[in-house]
Amino acid sequence: MVAGAEIVAWRPAVAGVREVLHAHMTDHAYPMHTHAAWTLLIVDDGMVRYDLDRHEHGALRSTVSLLPPHVPHNGSAATPTGFRKRVLYLDSSHVADELIGPAVDHPVLADLALSRRVHRLHTSLLRPGEELEAESRLAFIAERLRGHLVGRVDAPPAVRDPGLARRLRDLLDDRFVEGVTLAEAARLLYAHPTHLVRAFGREFGIGPHQYLTGRRVDLARGLLLDGMPPHTVAVTAGFYDQSHLNRHFKRVLGTSPGRFARGGRLPVVTGEEDEATGPVPIHDRRDRRSRRTPIAP
C-alpha cells in the first residue's frame, strides 16, 4: 500500500464499470498518468488538486469531476489532512469517446443532483446482488453526464408508456429469480434503458429493481413457511446470499427470515372462551389450552 493511503478497489458485476475505487490519501501525490476509461470522481472530505491538459483544476465535495480517457492528469491533496474520494472508471458504452474534447475543457461539474446520484450509485455498488439498481442509477448518471458535455442538461422528460411498463413487469415476473440486466431488458423490449425505467416508475410507482426484490421476498416468505432453511431460501429465491435476503426481508416485513419462519405456526388459544363452542369448563381449560382453536363455520 502507498504510504499515507487507504485504498479499496473492486470490479462490480455491472456492465460498463471497469473498477470502483474508494481511497483516503494524505501525503501521496499521483504523477502524470492516463487511463483507458472515463474517471468519474466525487470527494467526500478535503480537496483534490489536479492538472489536466496543462490546466489546473480542483475537486470539492460539492462537485463532480469527469476526467476523459487517454488525457494525462495528476492529483494531490490541496489540504494538509488529505482527502477522501470515490471513483468510478467507466467504459465508452456510457460516455462516448467523441465527448473527450468537451470533458477536457470542462472536467468539473457543479451539479449537486448529479453528485447525490453518484453517491447513491456507490452505495448500491457496495451491496452484492443489487446490480439492477446500480444499472438503473448508472443509466441516469450517464445521461446527465452526456447532457453536461453537449451543453444541454434538460429536465427529465415526462414519460407515460403503460404498455412498455407492463411488458417489463411481465419480463420481471418471468425472470425474477435468475434476474435480468437493464441492458438485456432494453434490448428485449426495444427501449432505451432510461425510458424503460421512467415508464415503469410512472406506471407502478416503484423502480424495476424494487419490484424484482419484492417478488423475491414474496417467494421467500412461502418457502420459509414450507420449512426451507433461510440459507437455502436465499439462493432459491434469487438473493445473492443470506445476508442479502435478511436485509430486504427485514426492510419489507420488519422481522428476520428466521423469526418469520419460527412464527409460522398457528397460535395457541389461551383465552377463557372458545369462539366455536362457547365458555370452556373450568376442569377442561388446562387441556383445551394446548389445542388449536377450530374455525367457526
C-alpha positions, -999 to +999 in steps of 0.1 A: +000+000+000+012+035-008+023+055+023-004+077+036-031+059+016-060+036+024-074+021-008-103-004-015-109-013-051-131-039-068-148-047-101-186-050-098-209-072-119-223-041-136-217-037-174-195-007-183-180-002-148-144-013-151-134-005-115-147+011-083-121+027-060-125+043-026-094+059-012-082+081+017-050+099+007-029+121+029+006+126+016+006+107-017+007+126-050-002+110-083+023+116-111+011+125-146-007+094-160-036+083-182-065+059-180-082+039-208-115+046-191-135+077-181-128+087-145-159+098-125-147+113-092-165+126-061-147+139-030-162+131+005-136+151+025-109+176+017-100+188-017-081+173-047-059+195-069-051+181-104-037+192-137-055+182-169-042+192-204-019+219-188-048+235-168-052+233-130-085+222-115-099+214-081-124+188-069-145+198-040-172+180-020-200+198-039-187+190-074-183+160-097-151+156-118-152+137-151-117+131-165-116+117-201-096+087-212-062+090-227-056+125-214-027+129-189-035+142-155-021+141-120-036+146-085-027+155-049-043+168-017-049+205-015-052+204+023-028+191+050-053+165+061-056+149+027-088+138+010-113+110+008-126+102-027-148+077-045-141+069-081-158+050-109-140+040-141-165+038-169-160+025-204-172+042-236-206+024-236-218+051-211-199+081-223-187+081-259-151+090-268-162+118-291-170+137-259-134+137-248-129+173-261-157+189-241-146+169-210-111+183-213-124+219-214-149+214-185-140+185-163-155+199-131-193+198-129-211+219-102-242+197-101-254+188-067-281+165-080-256+146-100-233+144-070-261+128-050-268+103-077-232+093-079-232+088-041-263+066-043-247+046-070-216+039-049-239+028-020-256+003-043-223-010-056-212-018-021-241-044-019-237-075-040-270-086-056-282-050-063-269-050-099-303-039-114-305-010-091-269+000-099-275-003-136-306+019-133-288+046-113-258+045-137-280+049-168-294+082-154-259+094-143-246+087-178-275+105-194-268+136-172-231+135-179-237+134-216-260+164-212-233+184-195-208+176-222-230+187-250-242+218-231-278+206-227-289+194-192-326+192-196-353+184-170-362+147-170-388+140-197-424+132-187-427+096-197-460+078-200-458+044-217-481+019-198-478-008-224-440-008-222-442-007-184-465-038-183-442-057-207-413-050-184-433-062-155-441-094-174-404-099-181-395-094-144-423-118-134-408-144-157-372-138-146-372-125-111-353-155-096-324-155-121-327-118-127-323-097-158-299-069-166-312-035-176-294-037-209-310-071-217-344-058-208-339-028-230-328-050-259-357-074-255-383-046-252-368-023-279-365+006-255-338+029-242-328+020-206-337+053-191-370+054-209-377+019-197-371+028-160-390+060-162-420+043-179-421+016-152-418+041-123-445+063-138-469+033-142-463+014-109-447+040-085-416+019-079-384+011-098-379-022-117-353-032-091-377-026-062-404-047-080-380-076-086-369-075-050-405-076-038-412-107-059-382-124-044-392-115-008-427-128-016-413-161-028-390-163+002-420-160+026-437-190+011-405-211+011-399-203+048-434-213+057-428-246+039-399-252+062-370-245+040-339-232+059-332-195+054-298-201+037-314-223+011-343-199+007-319-171-002-304-189-031-337-204-043-355-170-043-327-153-062-309-134-035-271-132-036-267-148-002-284-150+032-273-115+042-289-101+011-321-119+019-320-108+056-316-071+046-345-070+023-368-093+042-364-072+074-369-039+054-401-052+039-416-072+068-399-057+099-385-091+110-358-115+101-364-146+079-356-168+109-381-151+132-407-152+105-402-190+100-404-197+137-436-177+139-451-196+110-473-219+132-509-215+143-511-197+177-522-215+208-555-202+223-550-190+259-583-172+265-611-184+287-637-187+259-637-208+228-652-189+198-667-220+183-681-238+213-686-210+240-672-209+275-647-236+284-655-255+316-631-250+344-620-286+346-613-287+308-593-255+304-559-270+310-563-295+283-581-271+259-554-245+261-529-268+244-552-274+214-557-253+184-590-234+181-613-248+154-626-223+129-663-214+133-684-222+102 
